[in-house]
Amino acid sequence: AVVSTQSAITAGGNPRYQKQVYQVLKDLLPSTNPGTQRVAAQGLRHIQKLIGSPTHALVENVLALLRSLYSDVQYEAAELLKELVEYEEVREVVVCGLIALLTPVLDDVIRPPVSDTPLPQHLQQAAAAKVLGLLCEKSQKLASLAVENGAVQSLIVVLSNVRHPLSQRHAARTLSYLVKQFTEVQGTLRECLGPDLLEEFMSSPEDLHKKLTPAQLDKLISNNTQVFLQNTSSEDELLLDQ
């Protein structure tokens, strides 16, 4: 695995070698060994710019790493996703893939906790909410894309996940970015939370999950919110490198 990372770094001068190393690293992503997964994702970050446009299949394999129990694997997956989203060909695949990971099976969301050990889908959910927030904070174009593809509804559902407070905190943080950027999102959240709780959310979003009543949790779980942006500009520049 170490050799693979070094190979990715030194592959720059040989196009044929680049493709060979790239294929090996892609093949290693689904490995069950977390060390191999981490190094493969790290290596792909180094070599992707030399290869060009990534495939949809690569994005799906990287998204799957967010379910890892190992924080270093999740970190490398998140960093690679931040690189991949710069490619127009897979930008929507990355954003929509993250949104899809926000909503595991409903029974897993609403079922009371039975142990302190988080489920893999909850780890994936928390990581997806975090990465989505980083993308939305950095680029209004990506934030618009997320809202248009149902991120707000899914993030609101995540707020109700009492089984995994980390998911709730990351979802709240990401929603706070969207509320600041789009008045439509603020209006939607006001309907779900009410004006008083929304005011508390605006001042301290990461503490919101501690203040939700059972009735409010039920409302969040069952929300069917759709947000339509009024002033989305297709000419907005991506700010990923700032």
C-alpha positions in Angstrom: 0.0 0.0 0.0 2.9 2.4 0.8 4.4 1.6 -2.6 1.1 2.6 -4.2 1.1 6.1 -2.7 4.7 6.7 -3.6 3.9 5.4 -7.1 1.1 7.9 -7.4 3.4 10.8 -6.4 6.2 9.7 -8.8 4.0 8.7 -11.8 4.0 12.2 -13.3 6.6 11.7 -16.0 5.2 8.5 -17.5 1.6 8.6 -19.0 1.4 4.8 -19.3 2.6 4.3 -15.8 0.1 6.9 -14.6 -2.8 4.9 -16.0 -1.5 1.7 -14.5 -1.0 3.2 -11.0 -4.4 4.9 -11.3 -6.2 1.6 -12.1 -4.5 -0.2 -9.2 -5.5 2.5 -6.8 -9.1 2.4 -8.0 -9.1 -1.3 -7.6 -7.9 -1.0 -4.0 -10.7 1.3 -2.8 -13.2 -1.5 -2.1 -10.6 -3.4 -0.1 -11.7 -4.5 3.4 -8.4 -3.4 4.8 -8.7 0.2 6.2 -5.0 0.9 5.7 -5.3 0.0 2.1 -8.4 2.1 1.7 -6.7 5.1 3.2 -3.6 4.9 1.1 -5.6 4.2 -2.1 -7.7 7.3 -1.5 -4.6 9.4 -0.6 -2.9 8.2 -3.8 -5.8 9.0 -6.0 -5.8 12.6 -4.7 -2.2 12.9 -5.9 -2.8 11.3 -9.3 -6.3 12.4 -10.3 -5.2 15.7 -11.7 -2.8 13.9 -14.0 -5.5 11.6 -15.3 -8.4 14.0 -16.0 -12.1 13.4 -15.6 -13.1 10.7 -13.0 -15.8 8.1 -13.6 -19.2 7.9 -11.8 -18.1 4.5 -10.5 -15.0 6.0 -8.8 -17.3 8.5 -7.0 -19.5 5.8 -5.8 -16.6 3.8 -4.4 -15.2 6.9 -2.6 -18.7 7.7 -1.1 -18.7 4.1 0.2 -15.6 4.9 2.3 -17.6 7.3 4.4 -19.1 4.3 6.1 -15.7 3.3 7.5 -15.3 3.0 11.3 -11.8 4.6 10.9 -11.6 8.4 11.0 -8.5 8.5 8.8 -10.2 6.6 6.0 -13.2 8.9 6.3 -10.8 11.9 6.2 -9.1 10.7 3.0 -12.4 10.0 1.4 -13.7 13.5 2.2 -10.5 15.1 0.9 -10.8 13.1 -2.4 -14.5 14.0 -2.8 -13.5 17.7 -2.4 -11.1 17.2 -5.3 -13.6 15.2 -7.5 -16.4 17.8 -7.1 -14.2 20.2 -9.1 -14.9 18.1 -12.2 -18.1 19.2 -13.9 -18.7 15.7 -15.3 -19.2 14.2 -11.8 -20.1 17.3 -9.7 -23.8 16.5 -9.5 -23.0 12.8 -8.8 -20.9 13.8 -5.8 -23.5 16.2 -4.4 -26.4 13.9 -5.0 -24.4 10.9 -3.6 -23.8 12.8 -0.4 -27.5 13.7 -0.1 -28.5 10.1 -0.6 -26.3 9.0 2.3 -28.1 11.4 4.6 -31.2 9.3 4.8 -30.7 5.6 5.9 -33.6 3.3 6.5 -36.2 5.2 8.4 -36.5 2.5 11.1 -32.8 3.1 11.9 -33.4 6.8 12.3 -36.4 6.8 14.6 -35.6 3.6 16.7 -34.5 4.5 20.2 -30.8 3.8 20.9 -30.0 0.3 22.1 -26.3 0.8 22.6 -23.6 3.5 22.5 -22.1 1.9 19.3 -23.1 3.9 16.2 -24.4 2.0 13.2 -22.2 2.1 10.0 -24.9 4.0 8.1 -25.0 6.6 10.9 -21.2 7.1 10.6 -21.7 7.5 6.9 -24.6 9.9 7.4 -22.6 12.1 9.8 -19.6 12.1 7.4 -21.9 13.0 4.4 -23.5 15.8 6.3 -20.1 17.2 7.2 -18.6 17.0 3.7 -21.8 18.5 2.2 -21.4 21.4 4.6 -17.8 22.0 3.7 -18.8 22.1 0.0 -21.8 24.4 0.6 -19.7 26.7 2.7 -17.0 27.0 0.1 -19.1 27.5 -3.0 -22.6 29.0 -3.5 -22.9 27.2 -6.8 -22.5 23.9 -4.9 -24.9 25.0 -2.2 -27.5 25.8 -4.8 -27.0 22.4 -6.4 -27.5 20.8 -3.1 -30.7 22.7 -2.3 -32.1 22.0 -5.7 -31.5 18.2 -5.2 -33.3 17.9 -1.9 -30.5 18.5 0.6 -32.7 20.6 3.0 -35.4 17.9 3.4 -32.8 15.2 4.0 -30.8 17.4 6.5 -34.0 18.1 8.4 -34.6 14.4 8.7 -31.0 13.9 10.0 -31.8 16.5 12.8 -34.2 13.9 14.2 -31.6 11.1 14.4 -31.5 10.7 18.2 -29.4 7.6 17.8 -26.4 9.6 16.6 -25.9 13.1 17.9 -22.8 13.7 15.7 -25.1 13.3 12.7 -27.5 15.9 14.2 -24.7 18.3 14.8 -23.2 18.1 11.3 -26.6 18.4 9.8 -27.4 21.5 11.9 -24.1 23.0 10.9 -24.7 22.4 7.2 -28.2 23.8 7.4 -26.9 26.9 9.1 -24.7 27.6 6.0 -27.7 27.1 3.7 -30.0 29.3 5.9 -27.4 32.2 5.7 -27.1 31.9 1.9 -30.8 31.4 0.9 -33.9 33.1 2.4 -36.0 30.2 1.0 -34.2 27.8 3.3 -34.7 30.0 6.3 -38.4 30.2 5.6 -38.6 26.4 5.3 -36.8 25.9 8.6 -39.0 28.4 10.3 -42.1 26.3 9.3 -40.4 23.2 10.7 -39.0 24.6 13.9 -41.2 27.6 14.6 -39.8 31.2 15.0 -38.5 30.8 18.6 -36.6 27.6 18.0 -35.3 29.0 14.7 -33.9 31.9 16.6 -32.1 29.6 18.9 -30.8 27.6 16.0 -29.4 30.7 14.3 -27.4 31.6 17.4 -26.2 28.0 18.2 -27.0 25.5 15.5 -25.0 22.6 16.9 -27.0 22.7 20.2 -30.4 22.4 18.5 -30.6 18.7 18.9 -30.6 19.0 22.7 -33.7 21.2 22.7 -36.0 19.2 20.4 -39.1 17.8 21.9 -40.6 14.4 20.9 -43.4 16.2 19.0 -40.8 18.3 17.1 -38.7 15.2 16.3 -41.8 13.6 14.8 -42.4 16.7 12.7 -38.8 16.7 11.4 -38.9 12.9 10.6 -42.1 13.3 8.6 -41.2 16.5 6.8 -41.7 16.5 3.0 -40.1 19.8 2.4 -39.1 21.0 -1.1 -37.2 24.2 -1.5 -37.2 26.1 -4.8 -34.6 28.8 -5.2 -35.8 32.1 -6.8 -32.5 33.6 -7.8 -30.1 30.9 -8.8 -27.4 32.1 -11.3 -25.7 29.6 -13.6 -22.9 32.1 -13.9 -21.7 31.7 -10.3 -18.0 30.8 -10.1 -16.9 27.8 -8.1 -14.7 29.0 -5.2 -13.2 25.6 -4.3 -9.6 26.8 -4.4 -10.0 29.8 -2.2 
